[in-house]
Amino acid sequence: MRWLFLSPEFPPNYYLFAWHLKALGGVSLGIGATPFYQLPPAIQQSLSRYETVSDLHDTEAVLRAAKELAHAEGGIDGVDSFNEYWLPLEAEARQALGIPGPKPADLPAFQQKSIMKAYFQKAGLSPIPGQVAQSFTDVESFVEKYGYPIIAKPDRGVGAGGAIRIGDETELKRFQQTFRPGYLLEKFITGTIQTFDGLTDWEGRIVFSASLEYSRGVAEVVSKDEDIFYFVQREIPSDLAAAGAAIVAAYGLRARFFHFEFIRAEGGKLYPLEVNMRPPGYPTLDLFNFAHDCDLYRGWAEMIQKGYAPPFPPAAYYTCYIARKRHIGYAHTHEEVLKRLGDRLILHAETIPLFRAAMGDEHYIIRTPSYEEMLELALFTQKRLIL
């Protein structure tokens, strides 16, 4: 298979898709804005051919480079960036080259939360009540119907970015000052964020699945500059697995990673929030690998190159990403944390600045077969200094 990777150097761990595809006999092609000689050696070695463009936002330049690669290689079979930001560019490249997979016309269903609700209903699920507000009168009517609190968030966007919680008349009037048409309004539901993640094969079968649970919502983490931890569940709740599989079927996903977000309300009811048609963000694929003792980068490449995926083992561990932010006073020093985590610690690293608001200035990744130990270690690492 001849596969085109857009921006193959970011996130830094994602070059492994190209590396394994090439190692299995495939052809890994790349287009990026970084000159080839400036790419790290491992990324250079993962690519069969590479074209540099001055700016990946220059769609015409990217498409010209893609057509040159296709001509040189006798065609291209697929395009991926595994990155939400470049989904439109992927779609344009597929359309220009006549490659199967999501095209520009398919993207609204992937990226607009209001349209996702129709797919949730198609899957037999009950989405959170919501509507797109075209005027502030729509907001007032929505509050009158559902009461406080409500959430207003961009209809098109990733995760909780730009979300605003409106809890009373004062906050409603404040929101009026910044309101613009196109906000998606939803009834606010208190609960725990859980995900259903996985990979489908060429026939649309789910060949790998996993689930994350978050200590708090990303919107709260970003807006209040808080810290977060999240972990891979050893067992996926049955209702979550069923709901996730139904969404995969409703969308008809083929040969693609997915990352679906849900909220489990305090009473236990599960509500779908949004879909993301790519892997969960850096470095979550590695958490899945550590939890399942597998290699999803190679597994994806085997599925693409050979037509079938290897059997993935079930999760044997809880793996947990624990973030810390420098402005927060913690009870335990870095050295004390390292000592306490001991051999449960897999990695400690500085977080890429782009992800700092949501994922901390630094992070620790741990794994343990025990939920209780995982939780205790996460809380120890994030314990606040109390004066």
Secondary structure, DSSP 8 states (H G I E B T S, - for coil): -EEEEESTTSSTTTHHHHHHHHHTT-EEEEEESS-GGGS-HHHHHH-SEEEE-S-TT-HHHHHHHHHHHHHHHT---EEE---GGGHHHHHHHHHHHT-SS--GGGHHHHHBHHHHHHHHHHTT-----EEEESSHHHHHHHHHHH-S-EEEEESBSSTTTT-EEE-SHHHHHHHHHH--TTEEEEE---EEEEEEEEEE-TTS-EEEEE-EEESS-HHHHHHTT---EEEE-SS--HHHHHHHHHHHHHHT--S-EEEEEEEEETTS-EEEEEEESS--STTHHHHHHHHHT--HHHHHHHHHHHSS--------SEEEEEEE-TTS-BSS-HHHHHHHHGGGEEEEEE--GGGHHHH-SEEEEEEES-HHHHHHHHHHHH-B---
